[in-house]
Amino acid sequence: MGESPVAAQEASDDAHANARVVVVAAGSPVESASEPLSPPGSATPAAEADQEDSKREASAEAAPEELKQQQAAAPVEAKQEAAAGVQAMAVTVVRDVEAGLDSSTSDQGGDKPSWFTPKRLLVIFCIINMLNYVDRGAIASNGVNGSRKNCSGGTCSSGSGIQGDFDLTNAQDGVLSSAFMVGLLVASLIFASLAKRHNPFRLIGVGLLVWTFATAGCGASFDFWSITICRMLVGVGEASFISLAAPFIDDNAPVSQKTAWLAMFYMCIPTGIALGYVYGGLVGGTLGWRAAFWGESILMVPFVILGFVIKPLELKGFAHNRIKEYGQMLNPDVQDQINNNGTKHAMPGGINDLAGKVPKRFSFSRFGQGLMTEIGHFSKDMKELLQEKVFVINVLGYISYNFVIGSYSYWGPKAGQQIYHMVSADLMFGGITIVCGILGTLAGGFIHDKVGSTIPNAFRLLSGATFLGAIFCFAAFCFKSLYGFIIFFSIGEILVFATQAPVNFVCLHSIKPHLRPLSMAVSTVSIHIFGDVPSSPLVGLVQDKINNWRSTALLLTSILFIAAVFWFIGMFVPSVDRFKEESEHAVPAADRSNLRPLLDDNEARTSD
């Protein structure tokens, strides 16, 4: 009336310019962009006058019966308006979530940090992995582990290290070596499940923080049980890294070098254990075994800080999970429907989903319901994972393999010292494992990429290398000469360590992308709970019974042939490389590759 429609529209546009942009999914009851919802207080005086005139005319012309109908329809209209308002707010929340994901992984100006390239990510993860296994080597070294008090001929020699200070039997000593596995087994599955709700990169930071405090606690322990509990917490800290690091590397490695990059990462296992032997022998022998644990803790501190300070990466198939929580309320198929009678039919995932996101007072019933939901999701994923025959056969071979390698890493220095009277068993085994571990692990990765990084080729390499490696290691313990042992055992270790990259390649590529963290967690749990967790105490128990380290070592080495048989069977099981399949939430591989916030194509090409 007093103002033209064009002026009114411009005023409305000005008001919306300062408001949040709202994008509404198809089928939403919110009004279209051509007829925008005016925010409160944005109406012009002319528009208000028009509304008042319309109301007076309607009230004068309406009959009493029509007035009753309008009053009856008012609650329905109010519900529709409320639904539209909540829908608009829901879409705004989704926009905020999307903006939050972007802002947490990019600079304020939209630029991505140039220093954080895939190769640097690999280097950081390799150093962290090496520190994890330095800890395992250190506790197995004679300088840290030590020996019990020994009495013969009426004279007693004082013990040394952990075993001497706490007067542990060989069986107790074996339990101590495996105690960290308890925390690792429990926490790795938990971290794999949490990766669907929380950023995996931040979860790694949390795990490293726990690891740092736990290793410091080992140095301050005062008896068998106190150090055992600290060793369990070391496993809790390591669990997040073991489950999530390999999928990050597999995401960002060049297509033609995926196994080689995994080889570089897993090369840190033998190298770290070997360095742990040397580190434990030197530091434990000079400063004491407690100082060795405190030194590990200090070395990990910079990476803990890095895990919390740098902008986090997203894992393929998981970057959009927080948007998924709000996705159903924008889906026309599950939105609340209102029939002609004004009856509201609440559908699953409707507007009530938004209310579920608003913080409420804690209650055990809600906590229990949420816990049961998580258990249901976990059970579904586990069922899907265990139906993959290729994955199951691969893990069975890995269990047998790790049963032997775990005992080698713990009892090797002590067996070598007893059988061949090595002067410096820690340094000898450490040196052999460093050289053979690097050569074998890298060779296995590069050979697999060279012949073609496929699952059948991986099984061929696994079975062949393990079978030959078992022959050489078995023959090595038959030699009475130290030099013959060193030559044959070195060749055997090179062959055995060639399996590290291919076996994890199969774990990552035989299952769907969204199951990769869980597959690494299940693989880790399986090889430890059935592999090196029982192997160290069992080998210690066998040695206590037969008191002959040569016979014990030969019995242990023969189990490698079982691993070779499992991987030989895997060659004949039909397999499909699922790395390029769509993720759990139906996001194509091409789209998922664009979800890496810090590792864009330009940086990847620059780093290569």
Buried (B, 14 or more C-beta within 10 A) or exposed (E): EEBEEEEBEEBBEEBBEEEEEBEBBEEBBBEEEEEBBBEEEBBBEBBEEBEEEEEEEEEEEEEEEEEEEEEEEEEBEEBEEEBBEBBBBBBBBBBEBBEEBEBEBBEEEEEBEEEBBBBEBBEBBBBBBBBBBBBBBBBBBBBBBBBBEEEEEEEEEEBBBBBBBBEBEBBBBBBBBBBBBBBBBBBBBBBBBBBBEBBBBBBBBBBBBBBBBBBBBBBEBEEBEBBBBBBBBBBBBBBBBBBBBBBBBBBBBBEEBBBBBBBBBBBBBBBBBBBBBBBBBBBBBEEBBBBBBBBBBEBBEEBBEBBBEBBBBBBBBBBBBBBEBBBBBBBEEBBBEBEEEEEBEEBEBBBEBBEEEEEEEEEEEEEEEEEEEBEEEBEEBBEBBEEBBBBBBBBBBBBBBBBBBBBBBBBBBBBBBBBBEBEBBBBBBBBBBBBBBBBBBBBBBBBBBEEEBBBBBBBBBBBBBBBBBBBBBBBBBEBEEBEEBBBBBBBBBBBBBBBBBBBBBBBBBBBBBBBBBBBBBBBBBBBBBBBBBBBBBBBBBBBEEEEEBBEBBBEBBEBBBBBBBBBBBBBEBEBEBBBEBBBBBEBEBEEBBEBBBBBBEEBBEEBE
